C-alpha cells in the first residue's frame, strides 16, 4: 500500500473517531428543529464512510438488530402520526440519538481520550441540566430544610424573563429520569478516585488531576438536584442501584449476597403486606388516592395504554401523541382532560403504545442485552479500574430501569441524546474488555 493511501486511511480513521462531536454540535438545532433534517442527513455520511473503510455500515454492537428495528419503527411514525407537527420533535431527537450512538460507539472504542471526552460531555450535559433546573423549575422539596436551602433560587427565578422560564421548563420527574443517566455513575466514579488514585492517574495524569476536583464538585450538585425532584421512582432506583454498586466496588465477593438480601427483603415485605390489614390500610391511604402521580392514576393510565396497544398493535398511535389520543379515544376519569402533560408511566409501555409492538420488543431486547453485557463485563478478568467503571455505568442503567417501571422518559425527549451516550459508553467498554473489533 502506498504512503498516500496509508495517509488517507489514517485521516479517514481520525475523522470517523471524532465524528460523534458533529452530532453533539447539532443537538441545539435538533431540539429547536432548525435545519434539523439537513444536518442529520449530513451526519449520516458517517455510515458510507465507515463502510468504505471497514466494509460494514455499522460498528460492532450486540444490540444492532433491535436498534435497527427501533429505528425503522421511529421512521414509520412519520406516516402513522395524525399530526406530524406533534411528532416531529420526538422523531428527530430519536434519530439524532441513535446516529450519535453509532458514531460515539466507534469513537469511544478507539482511544481512552475519546472515551474520556465523551464522559466529560455527558457530565457537562447533566450539570447544565441540574443548574438550569435548580433556577427555573418550580420545586416542591420533600423536606422543610430543603425548602429553606432553595429559597434564594426562587428569588432568582422570579427575576428571569418569562420566555426563559418557558424554554427551560422541565417536569421534575423528567429531570429525575434524565439525571439518572449519569448521576449514579458520577457518584461511583467519585468513589473510584479515592480507591484507585494511582491507577487512574496512570491512565492520563493531566486529565486525572484536572477532572477529579470538578467531578467531586458536580456530584453533590447532581445528587442534590435529584433529591429536589421528589421522584419516588428515582429514589427507589438510587436506593437499590448505589448500594449494589458500592458493594461491588469495595466488596466484590459479597455483591450476590446483597442482591439476595434485597430480593429477600422485597419478598418479605410483600408477605408482610399480604398478612397485615393495618399495612394494607396504610398503603391504601398513601398510594391508592386519586391525586396525580398516585398508584391509582397510574393503574388507570396503564389500563388505557394497554387498550391503545391492542387497538394499534403494529404501528402504535404515533410518536409523542399519547396525551391527545388518550384523552380523545380513551377518556380518563381521574385526570383532567385539560392536562396535556401525561404519559404511560412505564418505559416499555410508552415505547410500545407510541411506536408499535415491534418497537416495544426492540426496546425490551436492548434493555435485556445491555444487562447481559454489563454482567459479562463483570465476569471477565480485567484491571480493577475497568471493572469499577463498568460498575459505575451499571449503577446508572439499573437505577434508570427501576425508574422506568413506574415512570417514563421519552426516548425522543429533548435530553434523550444523553441516554444514547450512556448506552454507547457501556458497549464501547464491552468492546474494549472483550477485544471486539470496533468495525
ZAMARGU-4260 file (C-alpha; in steps of 0.2 Angstrom, whole numbers, plus 5000, padded with zeros to 4 digits):
<rodrens>
0) 5000/5000/5000 | 5007/5017/4995 | 5011/5031/5008 | 4997/5042/5001 | 4985/5028/5003
5) 4991/5025/5021 | 4990/5044/5025 | 4972/5044/5018 | 4966/5029/5028 | 4974/5037/5044
10) 4965/5053/5040 | 4948/5044/5037 | 4950/5034/5053 | 4954/5050/5063 | 4938/5059/5056
15) 4927/5044/5060 | 4934/5043/5078 | 4929/5061/5081 | 4913/5061/5070 | 4902/5060/5086
20) 4907/5078/5090 | 4897/5083/5075 | 4881/5076/5082 | 4884/5084/5099 | 4886/5101/5090
25) 4870/5099/5081 | 4860/5095/5096 | 4853/5113/5099 | 4847/5113/5081 | 4838/5096/5083
30) 4830/5102/5099 | 4824/5118/5090 | 4820/5109/5074 | 4831/5122/5064 | 4838/5114/5049
35) 4837/5098/5059 | 4833/5086/5044 | 4848/5093/5033 | 4860/5092/5047 | 4855/5074/5052
40) 4857/5069/5034 | 4874/5076/5033 | 4879/5067/5049 | 4873/5051/5041 | 4888/5052/5030
45) 4897/5043/5044 | 4889/5027/5038 | 4895/5026/5020 | 4912/5032/5026 | 4913/5018/5039
50) 4908/5006/5026 | 4921/5012/5014 | 4934/5010/5027 | 4929/4993/5035 | 4916/4985/5024
55) 4902/4987/5036 | 4889/5001/5038 | 4888/5000/5057 | 4901/4997/5071 | 4900/4980/5081
60) 4886/4980/5094 | 4876/4966/5101 | 4860/4977/5100 | 4862/4980/5082 | 4846/4971/5076
65) 4834/4978/5089 | 4841/4995/5087 | 4838/4994/5068 | 4820/4988/5072 | 4818/5003/5083
70) 4825/5015/5070 | 4813/5008/5057 | 4798/5010/5069 | 4803/5028/5073 | 4804/5032/5054
75) 4787/5023/5051 | 4779/5035/5064 | 4781/5049/5051 | 4767/5041/5041 | 4757/5034/5057
80) 4755/5050/5067 | 4739/5060/5065 | 4749/5077/5066 | 4767/5077/5061 | 4770/5094/5069
85) 4767/5085/5086 | 4778/5070/5082 | 4792/5079/5073 | 4802/5084/5088 | 4802/5066/5095
90) 4806/5058/5079 | 4821/5070/5075 | 4828/5068/5093 | 4827/5049/5092 | 4835/5048/5075
95) 4848/5060/5081 | 4851/5050/5097 | 4853/5033/5088 | 4865/5040/5075 | 4875/5048/5089
100) 4876/5031/5097 | 4884/5023/5082 | 4896/5037/5079 | 4900/5038/5098 | 4902/5019/5099
105) 4916/5019/5085 | 4924/5034/5093 | 4924/5028/5111 | 4930/5011/5106 | 4946/5018/5098
110) 4955/5028/5111 | 4954/5032/5130 | 4955/5050/5126 | 4939/5048/5115 | 4931/5039/5129
115) 4935/5051/5142 | 4930/5066/5131 | 4913/5058/5129 | 4911/5055/5148 | 4916/5074/5150
120) 4902/5080/5138 | 4890/5068/5147 | 4894/5075/5164 | 4893/5093/5157 | 4876/5090/5150
125) 4870/5083/5166 | 4877/5098/5176 | 4870/5111/5164 | 4853/5102/5166 | 4855/5102/5185
130) 4860/5121/5186 | 4846/5126/5174 | 4833/5116/5183 | 4838/5122/5200 | 4835/5140/5194
135) 4820/5138/5183 | 4810/5123/5189 | 4795/5126/5202 | 4802/5115/5216 | 4791/5107/5230
140) 4805/5099/5241 | 4801/5084/5251 | 4808/5092/5267 | 4807/5109/5275 | 4826/5110/5277
145) 4827/5109/5258 | 4814/5122/5256 | 4825/5134/5266 | 4840/5130/5255 | 4832/5134/5239
150) 4823/5150/5244 | 4837/5161/5236 | 4834/5151/5220 | 4815/5156/5220 | 4821/5174/5221
155) 4832/5172/5206 | 4818/5163/5196 | 4806/5177/5199 | 4819/5189/5191 | 4820/5179/5175
160) 4811/5183/5159 | 4795/5173/5156 | 4802/5167/5139 | 4817/5159/5148 | 4806/5151/5161
165) 4795/5143/5147 | 4810/5137/5137 | 4819/5129/5152 | 4803/5122/5159 | 4805/5104/5165
170) 4794/5092/5174 | 4803/5086/5190 | 4800/5068/5186 | 4808/5070/5169 | 4823/5079/5177
175) 4825/5065/5189 | 4825/5052/5175 | 4837/5062/5165 | 4849/5064/5180 | 4849/5045/5182
180) 4858/5043/5166 | 4874/5049/5174 | 4872/5054/5192 | 4874/5037/5199 | 4889/5034/5188
185) 4897/5051/5194 | 4894/5045/5212 | 4903/5029/5209 | 4917/5037/5199 | 4920/5049/5213
190) 4922/5034/5225 | 4934/5027/5212 | 4945/5042/5214 | 4948/5038/5232 | 4950/5020/5229
195) 4961/5019/5214 | 4970/5036/5213 | 4987/5029/5206 | 4979/5018/5193 | 4968/5032/5187
200) 4982/5044/5186 | 4992/5032/5177 | 4980/5032/5163 | 4981/5051/5160 | 4989/5061/5174
205) 4984/5078/5167 | 4965/5073/5165 | 4965/5065/5182 | 4971/5080/5191 | 4961/5092/5181
210) 4944/5082/5181 | 4944/5074/5198 | 4941/5090/5208 | 4927/5095/5195 | 4919/5078/5197
215) 4919/5079/5216 | 4911/5096/5215 | 4897/5092/5202 | 4892/5075/5210 | 4884/5083/5226
220) 4876/5096/5214 | 4868/5082/5204 | 4863/5072/5219 | 4855/5087/5227 | 4845/5091/5212
225) 4839/5073/5211 | 4834/5074/5229 | 4824/5090/5225 | 4814/5081/5211 | 4804/5071/5224
230) 4803/5057/5212 | 4799/5041/5221 | 4804/5031/5206 | 4821/5039/5206 | 4823/5037/5224
235) 4820/5019/5223 | 4832/5017/5209 | 4846/5026/5218 | 4842/5016/5234 | 4844/5000/5225
240) 4857/5003/5212 | 4870/5013/5223 | 4872/5000/5237 | 4874/4986/5224 | 4887/4996/5215
245) 4896/5001/5231 | 4897/4983/5237 | 4903/4978/5220 | 4917/4991/5221 | 4923/4988/5239
250) 4917/4970/5242 | 4915/4961/5225 | 4913/4944/5233 | 4898/4950/5243 | 4888/4958/5229
255) 4877/4942/5225 | 4873/4941/5244 | 4867/4959/5244 | 4856/4956/5229 | 4849/4941/5238
260) 4846/4952/5253 | 4837/4965/5243 | 4826/4951/5234 | 4823/4943/5251 | 4818/4960/5258
265) 4806/4963/5244 | 4798/4946/5246 | 4797/4948/5265 | 4789/4965/5263 | 4776/4958/5251
270) 4771/4944/5263 | 4770/4956/5277 | 4758/4967/5267 | 4748/4952/5262 | 4746/4946/5281
275) 4744/4963/5289 | 4727/4973/5286 | 4735/4988/5295 | 4749/4989/5282 | 4736/4987/5268
280) 4726/5001/5275 | 4741/5012/5277 | 4747/5009/5259 | 4730/5012/5253 | 4729/5029/5261
285) 4746/5034/5254 | 4746/5026/5237 | 4728/5022/5232 | 4722/5040/5231 | 4715/5050/5216
290) 4729/5063/5217 | 4740/5065/5201 | 4755/5053/5202 | 4747/5041/5214 | 4746/5022/5210
295) 4728/5024/5207 | 4731/5036/5192 | 4745/5025/5186 | 4734/5010/5186 | 4721/5020/5176
300) 4734/5026/5163 | 4741/5008/5162 | 4724/5001/5158 | 4721/5014/5144 | 4738/5012/5137
305) 4736/4993/5136 | 4719/4996/5127 | 4728/5008/5114 | 4741/4995/5111 | 4728/4982/5107
310) 4719/4994/5095 | 4735/4999/5087 | 4747/4985/5089 | 4758/4986/5073 | 4760/5005/5071
315) 4757/5012/5088 | 4747/5028/5090 | 4761/5040/5084 | 4776/5047/5092 | 4773/5060/5106
320) 4754/5059/5103 | 4749/5050/5119 | 4740/5064/5128 | 4729/5069/5113 | 4725/5051/5108
325) 4721/5045/5126 | 4710/5060/5131 | 4701/5058/5114 | 4699/5039/5112 | 4702/5033/5130
330) 4695/5046/5142 | 4702/5046/5159 | 4691/5048/5175 | 4705/5053/5187 | 4715/5065/5177
335) 4708/5081/5169 | 4706/5081/5150 | 4714/5099/5151 | 4730/5091/5157 | 4741/5088/5142
340) 4757/5083/5151 | 4753/5064/5153 | 4762/5049/5148 | 4761/5030/5151 | 4772/5030/5167
345) 4781/5015/5161 | 4796/5015/5148 | 4791/4999/5139 | 4773/5003/5138 | 4776/5021/5132
350) 4788/5015/5118 | 4775/5001/5113 | 4760/5012/5113 | 4768/5026/5103 | 4778/5016/5091
355) 4770/4999/5090 | 4774/4981/5097 | 4789/4979/5086 | 4797/4994/5094 | 4792/4988/5111
360) 4800/4971/5108 | 4816/4980/5102 | 4817/4992/5117 | 4815/4977/5129 | 4828/4967/5119
365) 4840/4982/5120 | 4837/4983/5139 | 4840/4964/5142 | 4855/4964/5131 | 4863/4979/5140
370) 4861/4970/5157 | 4869/4954/5149 | 4883/4964/5143 | 4886/4973/5159 | 4886/4956/5168
375) 4898/4948/5156 | 4909/4963/5158 | 4910/4960/5177 | 4913/4941/5175 | 4929/4944/5164
380) 4946/4946/5171 | 4951/4964/5169 | 4960/4978/5178 | 4952/4985/5193 | 4949/5002/5186
385) 4940/4995/5171 | 4929/4984/5182 | 4925/4999/5193 | 4920/5009/5178 | 4908/4995/5172
390) 4901/4995/5189 | 4898/5014/5188 | 4889/5013/5172 | 4879/4998/5178 | 4873/5009/5193
395) 4866/5022/5181 | 4857/5009/5170 | 4850/4999/5184 | 4843/5015/5193 | 4835/5021/5177
400) 4827/5004/5173 | 4819/5004/5190 | 4813/5022/5187 | 4806/5016/5171 | 4795/5003/5179
405) 4783/5017/5186 | 4788/5032/5175 | 4793/5036/5158 | 4805/5047/5149 | 4803/5048/5131
410) 4817/5041/5120 | 4814/5056/5109 | 4814/5069/5123 | 4825/5085/5122 | 4838/5077/5133
415) 4837/5059/5126 | 4854/5061/5117 | 4862/5058/5135 | 4853/5041/5136 | 4861/5036/5120
420) 4878/5042/5126 | 4876/5031/5141 | 4872/5016/5130 | 4887/5020/5119 | 4899/5021/5134
425) 4893/5004/5140 | 4895/4995/5123 | 4912/5003/5120 | 4918/4997/5136 | 4912/4980/5132
430) 4922/4981/5115 | 4937/4986/5125 | 4935/4972/5138 | 4931/4958/5125 | 4943/4964/5112
435) 4929/4965/5099 | 4935/4974/5083 | 4926/4991/5083 | 4922/4988/5065
</rodrens>
